[in-house]
């Protein structure tokens, strides 16, 4: 995956595309919801 290869070069990717940011937001929301209810 290009994202993984990119993150290996840069530990903290500063620029995220809107799609990546949206997916990351969904992931964090799902994780927090799972932690709250389980």
N, C-alpha and C positions, 0 to 999 in steps of 0.2 A: 504493500500500500504506500502511496506517495506521502500520505500524511504521516505515517510512522517513520518513514525515511527522513522526512523533513524534521520531525520532532527529535530524531536522533542527533541531527546536526545542531539544532537549536533546542536546548532544554525547555525553554519557555517560548512557544510560538506566540508572538505578539499580535500578528494579524490573523484574524479568522474570517472566513467568508460567511455571509449571512446564513447559508445552509448549515455550515458546521456549527455556528453559534446557536442556531435553532435546535439542532440535534443535541448539542451539549446541554442546553437549557432543559430540554425534555428529559434527558438522562438524570440531571441533578434533581429535577422535580419528582421524577419517579422514585429516586432513591430516598429523598426526604419523606415522601408519602409512605413508602414502605417502612421506613424507620418509625414513623409516627404511629402507624396502625398495627405494626407487628412487633 
